[in-house]
Amino acid sequence: MSIWLNRCRLFLLLSLIGFINNAMANAAVATRVKTIVEFFSFRCIHCANVNNKLNQYVIAHNVKYLDVNIDISPQALKTTIIYYVAVDAGVGVEFKDTYFKAVLSGMPVYAESTLAYVVNAIKNKTMGSLLKSQIEQQRIKQKLDYVQPKFPTNYT
């Protein structure tokens, strides 16, 4: 990963954190916010720390929220796939919250044990079905067209 890309990610994250803090402090600014786009990585400790504040802000101010996982590394692939399956199952926020809490408590990022813990903590039947679905596999592969992932199915 290039230094430039890491600096861009850091700039985006710091900009988002600063924006949220300023918007939360100034109600007049909050009324003008219509959409928040968060670029995050599950291995970013700053993303994990701002996650709850961001969720509270989105709920309190009824704004649209789009979160985009920017980690395209091979070690992040399984987590990214399962996260997007969770989003399709309607439990993306819960997956992200649970994953960040697990990492903040000391569980290793992108480890099979962390994924298993998160999926078992959520216990969502729709997510379990989607993990086994050929149609979902194709949809996620198209979304992640920069790689040819092996779809993980052993988390149900």
PLY file of the C-alpha trace (Angstrom):
ply
format ascii 1.0
element vertex 156
property float x
property float y
property float z
element edge 155
property int vertex1
property int vertex2
end_header
0.00 0.00 0.00
1.43 3.34 -0.94
2.21 6.05 1.56
0.02 8.41 -0.47
-3.01 6.12 -0.12
-2.48 5.78 3.63
-2.21 9.57 3.96
-5.44 9.99 1.97
-7.21 7.52 4.24
-5.93 9.30 7.33
-7.01 12.67 5.94
-10.50 11.36 5.17
-10.85 9.82 8.61
-9.61 12.92 10.42
-11.86 15.09 8.29
-14.84 12.92 9.19
-14.01 12.94 12.90
-13.58 16.72 12.87
-16.80 17.16 10.93
-18.78 14.99 13.36
-17.37 16.76 16.40
-18.09 20.19 14.91
-21.56 19.20 13.71
-22.49 17.72 17.05
-21.39 20.92 18.80
-23.32 23.19 16.45
-27.00 22.34 15.96
-27.31 24.83 13.09
-24.76 22.85 11.09
-26.54 19.62 11.96
-29.77 20.78 10.35
-27.98 21.23 7.02
-26.34 17.78 6.95
-28.27 15.46 4.64
-25.88 12.56 4.04
-22.75 11.25 5.73
-20.37 8.98 3.86
-17.89 7.12 6.06
-14.83 5.44 4.60
-13.61 2.92 7.14
-11.45 -0.11 7.76
-12.11 -2.79 10.35
-8.46 -2.57 11.40
-8.58 1.19 12.02
-8.73 1.92 15.74
-9.94 5.48 15.06
-12.84 4.11 13.01
-13.70 1.79 15.87
-13.62 4.66 18.37
-15.80 7.01 16.29
-18.32 4.29 15.34
-20.72 4.81 18.27
-20.60 8.61 18.03
-21.34 8.42 14.34
-24.29 6.05 14.86
-25.72 8.32 17.55
-25.35 11.36 15.30
-27.08 9.63 12.37
-30.02 8.59 14.56
-30.31 11.90 16.40
-30.27 14.02 13.24
-32.06 11.64 10.87
-29.44 11.84 8.13
-28.67 9.34 5.39
-25.63 7.25 6.11
-23.42 5.30 3.73
-20.40 3.43 5.00
-17.75 2.10 2.65
-15.08 -0.38 3.69
-11.87 0.82 2.03
-9.61 -2.05 3.07
-9.03 -4.13 -0.05
-6.13 -6.14 1.33
-6.19 -9.94 0.94
-6.32 -10.46 4.71
-9.44 -8.26 4.90
-11.34 -10.09 2.18
-13.35 -12.56 4.29
-14.36 -9.88 6.76
-15.35 -7.55 3.93
-17.43 -10.25 2.23
-19.24 -11.20 5.41
-19.80 -7.55 6.28
-21.52 -6.91 2.95
-23.61 -10.07 3.42
-24.61 -8.70 6.84
-25.58 -5.40 5.19
-27.78 -7.31 2.71
-29.31 -9.23 5.61
-30.21 -5.97 7.35
-27.69 -6.38 10.18
-24.73 -4.43 8.80
-24.74 -1.89 11.63
-24.92 -4.69 14.21
-22.08 -6.57 12.48
-19.89 -3.46 12.39
-20.65 -2.55 16.02
-19.98 -6.10 17.24
-16.80 -6.41 15.18
-15.38 -3.11 16.43
-16.27 -3.98 20.05
-14.52 -7.35 19.64
-11.39 -5.72 18.24
-11.37 -3.02 20.94
-11.62 -5.77 23.56
-8.45 -7.38 22.20
-9.63 -9.89 19.60
-7.36 -10.01 16.53
-8.41 -8.10 13.42
-9.31 -10.26 10.40
-8.89 -13.50 12.35
-11.22 -16.46 11.76
-11.95 -16.51 15.50
-13.11 -12.89 15.46
-15.38 -13.49 12.46
-16.85 -16.60 14.07
-17.46 -14.67 17.31
-19.21 -11.80 15.50
-21.40 -14.01 13.29
-22.39 -16.17 16.27
-23.14 -13.06 18.36
-25.50 -11.76 15.67
-27.30 -15.09 15.06
-29.28 -13.91 12.05
-31.02 -16.56 9.93
-31.18 -14.34 6.86
-27.44 -13.78 7.04
-26.85 -17.53 7.39
-28.97 -18.18 4.31
-27.25 -15.45 2.30
-23.80 -16.85 3.15
-24.86 -20.06 1.39
-26.67 -18.38 -1.51
-25.13 -18.60 -4.99
-26.98 -15.42 -6.00
-25.52 -13.53 -3.01
-22.07 -14.88 -3.79
-22.30 -13.51 -7.33
-23.64 -10.16 -6.14
-20.81 -9.72 -3.62
-18.20 -10.85 -6.16
-19.49 -8.20 -8.58
-19.38 -5.59 -5.84
-15.79 -6.57 -5.10
-14.75 -6.88 -8.73
-11.13 -6.10 -7.96
-10.60 -9.65 -6.62
-11.85 -13.17 -7.19
-12.80 -14.13 -3.63
-13.37 -17.61 -2.29
-16.75 -17.19 -0.63
-16.66 -18.22 3.07
-19.56 -20.45 4.10
-18.41 -22.01 7.37
-19.83 -19.29 9.66
-23.39 -20.56 9.98
0 1
1 2
2 3
3 4
4 5
5 6
6 7
7 8
8 9
9 10
10 11
11 12
12 13
13 14
14 15
15 16
16 17
17 18
18 19
19 20
20 21
21 22
22 23
23 24
24 25
25 26
26 27
27 28
28 29
29 30
30 31
31 32
32 33
33 34
34 35
35 36
36 37
37 38
38 39
39 40
40 41
41 42
42 43
43 44
44 45
45 46
46 47
47 48
48 49
49 50
50 51
51 52
52 53
53 54
54 55
55 56
56 57
57 58
58 59
59 60
60 61
61 62
62 63
63 64
64 65
65 66
66 67
67 68
68 69
69 70
70 71
71 72
72 73
73 74
74 75
75 76
76 77
77 78
78 79
79 80
80 81
81 82
82 83
83 84
84 85
85 86
86 87
87 88
88 89
89 90
90 91
91 92
92 93
93 94
94 95
95 96
96 97
97 98
98 99
99 100
100 101
101 102
102 103
103 104
104 105
105 106
106 107
107 108
108 109
109 110
110 111
111 112
112 113
113 114
114 115
115 116
116 117
117 118
118 119
119 120
120 121
121 122
122 123
123 124
124 125
125 126
126 127
127 128
128 129
129 130
130 131
131 132
132 133
133 134
134 135
135 136
136 137
137 138
138 139
139 140
140 141
141 142
142 143
143 144
144 145
145 146
146 147
147 148
148 149
149 150
150 151
151 152
152 153
153 154
154 155
